[in-house]
Amino acid sequence: MYSILYKAFSGFSLGNYLKHFLLGTSFPILLYYVANATHTRIELDLYIFSIVNTLLYPYSRWLYLKAMHYLCPASFTPWQIIFSFFNKLTTIYVCWMFALVILPIGLVYGYRQQKNDNHN
């Protein structure tokens, strides 16, 4: 079991995880402040969903960047700076929102990538 997890998460550094984890905490914080400002009660399942997605967001973001690098190896963005900023915010939100769905795909991808690297 350890070797499977090692192969799936190899190439994913702690520094990268922490950087994206701190970025991912902005969504639960924003959710908390909006709920506080509107005096809305947040249900327990939304808290659990937020915690799980925040913990898994860095991995889904890493997988997204790997996929974009594979599809578009040259990191050239032809959009203007405003469109690039909103594109970045949208991808951050989508990666956070679907982190639980992206996780199994990322685990298979990381495992296969490590397995292919060992064979070469």
C-alpha positions as CSV (number, residue, x, y, z in Angstrom):
1,M,0.0,0.0,0.0
2,Y,2.9,2.4,0.9
3,S,4.5,1.9,-2.5
4,I,1.3,2.6,-4.3
5,L,0.8,5.9,-2.4
6,Y,4.5,6.7,-2.9
7,K,4.2,6.2,-6.7
8,A,1.0,8.2,-6.8
9,F,2.4,11.2,-4.9
10,S,6.0,11.2,-6.2
11,G,6.9,14.5,-7.8
12,F,4.5,16.4,-5.5
13,S,6.6,18.4,-3.1
14,L,5.7,19.6,0.4
15,G,6.4,23.2,-0.6
16,N,4.1,23.0,-3.5
17,Y,1.4,21.4,-1.3
18,L,1.7,24.2,1.3
19,K,1.6,27.0,-1.3
20,H,-1.6,25.7,-2.8
21,F,-3.0,24.7,0.6
22,L,-2.7,28.3,1.7
23,L,-4.4,29.5,-1.5
24,G,-7.1,26.9,-1.1
25,T,-8.0,28.1,2.4
26,S,-9.4,31.3,0.9
27,F,-12.6,29.5,-0.1
28,P,-13.6,28.3,3.4
29,I,-12.6,31.6,4.9
30,L,-14.7,33.4,2.3
31,L,-17.6,31.0,3.0
32,Y,-17.3,31.7,6.7
33,Y,-17.3,35.5,6.3
34,V,-20.2,35.5,3.9
35,A,-22.3,33.3,6.2
36,N,-21.4,35.5,9.2
37,A,-22.3,38.7,7.3
38,T,-25.6,37.3,6.2
39,H,-26.3,35.6,9.6
40,T,-26.7,32.3,7.9
41,R,-26.1,29.0,9.6
42,I,-23.7,26.7,7.9
43,E,-24.6,23.0,8.1
44,L,-22.0,20.4,9.2
45,D,-21.9,18.7,5.8
46,L,-20.7,22.0,4.2
47,Y,-18.0,22.3,6.8
48,I,-16.8,18.7,6.1
49,F,-17.0,19.4,2.3
50,S,-14.9,22.5,2.7
51,I,-12.3,20.8,4.9
52,V,-11.9,17.8,2.5
53,N,-11.8,20.0,-0.6
54,T,-9.2,22.3,1.0
55,L,-7.0,19.4,2.0
56,L,-7.3,17.9,-1.5
57,Y,-7.1,21.2,-3.5
58,P,-3.3,21.3,-3.8
59,Y,-3.2,17.8,-5.4
60,S,-6.0,18.7,-7.9
61,R,-4.2,21.9,-8.8
62,W,-1.0,20.1,-9.3
63,L,-2.7,17.6,-11.5
64,Y,-4.4,20.4,-13.5
65,L,-1.0,22.1,-14.0
66,K,0.5,18.7,-15.2
67,A,-2.4,18.3,-17.6
68,M,-2.0,21.8,-19.0
69,H,1.7,21.4,-19.4
70,Y,1.1,18.2,-21.3
71,L,-1.5,19.8,-23.6
72,C,0.3,23.1,-24.0
73,P,4.0,22.6,-23.2
74,A,4.9,26.2,-24.0
75,S,3.6,28.3,-21.1
76,F,2.5,31.1,-23.4
77,T,-0.7,32.9,-22.6
78,P,-1.9,35.0,-25.5
79,W,-4.7,36.7,-23.5
80,Q,-4.5,40.1,-22.0
81,I,-3.7,40.3,-18.3
82,I,-7.3,40.8,-17.1
83,F,-8.5,37.7,-18.9
84,S,-5.5,35.8,-17.6
85,F,-6.3,36.8,-14.1
86,F,-10.0,35.7,-14.3
87,N,-8.9,32.5,-16.0
88,K,-6.5,31.8,-13.1
89,L,-9.3,32.5,-10.5
90,T,-11.7,30.2,-12.4
91,T,-9.3,27.3,-12.5
92,I,-8.5,27.8,-8.8
93,Y,-12.2,27.6,-8.0
94,V,-12.9,24.6,-10.3
95,C,-9.9,22.7,-8.9
96,W,-11.0,23.4,-5.3
97,M,-14.7,22.6,-6.0
98,F,-13.9,19.3,-7.7
99,A,-10.9,18.2,-5.7
100,L,-12.6,15.1,-4.4
101,V,-13.5,14.0,-8.0
102,I,-10.0,14.9,-9.3
103,L,-8.2,12.9,-6.6
104,P,-8.7,9.4,-8.0
105,I,-7.7,10.6,-11.5
106,G,-4.6,12.1,-10.1
107,L,-3.7,9.1,-8.1
108,V,-3.9,6.9,-11.2
109,Y,-2.0,9.4,-13.2
110,G,0.8,9.7,-10.6
111,Y,1.1,6.0,-10.2
112,R,1.3,5.4,-13.9
113,Q,3.8,8.2,-14.4
114,Q,6.1,6.8,-11.7
115,K,5.7,3.3,-13.1
116,N,6.7,4.5,-16.5
117,D,9.7,6.4,-15.1
118,N,10.9,3.3,-13.4
119,H,10.7,1.3,-16.6
120,N,12.8,3.8,-18.6
